[in-house]
Amino acid sequence: MTDQLSEIAANLAQVRRRIEKAAAAAGRQAPEVTLTAVTKQQPPAAVDAALAAGQRVFGENRVQEAQERWEGRRAAVPDLELRLIGPLQSNKTADALALFDVIETVDRPKLAKAIAEAVARGARAPKVFIQVNTGEEPQKAGVSPAEADGFIAFCREGCELKVHGLMCIPPADEEPAMHFALLARIAARNRLAQLSMGMSGDYETAIRFGATHVRVGSALFGARQHHVAS
Ligand SMILES: *Cc1c(COP(=O)(O)O)cnc(C)c1O
């Protein structure tokens, strides 16, 4: 237990150092890059170790699992930021908005409308990121690059959502850099300042291409407890 605590603290310190170095190498300031610690499928002790080490921004990919993990912890950590980085079914929108500060995976009109309607009914307005399927993989969520501009406009004007940025998960078997560059281009032409891109294996590359949020799981916490397909 104590070992795990100090190991996670050491991993966090190392990832933060590497973020600083990558930012400096790209001529950027380290505070421009936020580390999102991805706690999906990690045991409670790992989550508590990260909190004890001062980590405050966390990513989860399933609403129900996140509720189980965070509902009891939220009240004790007022400056916590929870980010949904996995697919959201529109019928789970109310639950998601009750828990998450940021929804990174808005990718279709039905979901954007469901969020707007929940907010109109009094739900807390989330920060919205649009997920872009930069690799146009049929099994992967996200709006296609060609439809991104139109969908961003729909979210902003049709739904009055506050769109903060874009998110992508590059194909596992391709060089991620071109996907990061594509996401950055789509963000720039839509005047979006934030980019959630880069995971344990490629967050330094993502920072080079302008990532403002890197989503790191296994490099902090080790292997997850169950295998998941995506
Ligand atoms: C699991 C997950 C991550 C973290 O992946 P690691 O390779 O463990 O860092 C990042 N982003 C998303 C969307 C994920 O589902």
The ligand as an SDF file (V2000), in Angstrom:
LIG
                    3D

 15 15  0  0  0  0  0  0  0  0999 V2000
   -7.7560    4.8150  -21.3360 C   0  0  0  0  0  0  0  0  0  0  0  0
   -7.6850    6.0900  -22.0550 C   0  0  0  0  0  0  0  0  0  0  0  0
   -6.5400    6.8990  -21.9510 C   0  0  0  0  0  0  0  0  0  0  0  0
   -5.3010    6.5210  -21.1700 C   0  0  0  0  0  0  0  0  0  0  0  0
   -4.5650    5.5660  -21.8560 O   0  0  0  0  0  0  0  0  0  0  0  0
   -3.0770    5.1540  -21.3970 P   0  0  0  0  0  0  0  0  0  0  0  0
   -2.4710    4.6120  -22.6290 O   0  0  0  0  0  0  0  0  0  0  0  0
   -3.2400    4.1690  -20.3120 O   0  0  0  0  0  0  0  0  0  0  0  0
   -2.4030    6.3900  -20.9300 O   0  0  0  0  0  0  0  0  0  0  0  0
   -6.5540    8.1050  -22.6320 C   0  0  0  0  0  0  0  0  0  0  0  0
   -7.6300    8.4930  -23.3670 N   0  0  0  0  0  0  0  0  0  0  0  0
   -8.7370    7.7400  -23.4710 C   0  0  0  0  0  0  0  0  0  0  0  0
   -9.8770    8.2400  -24.2870 C   0  0  0  0  0  0  0  0  0  0  0  0
   -8.8030    6.5190  -22.8260 C   0  0  0  0  0  0  0  0  0  0  0  0
   -9.9180    5.7770  -22.9490 O   0  0  0  0  0  0  0  0  0  0  0  0
  1  2  1  0
  2  3  1  0
  2 14  2  0
  3  4  1  0
  3 10  2  0
  4  5  1  0
  5  6  1  0
  6  7  2  0
  6  8  1  0
  6  9  1  0
 10 11  1  0
 11 12  2  0
 12 13  1  0
 12 14  1  0
 14 15  1  0
M  END
$$$$
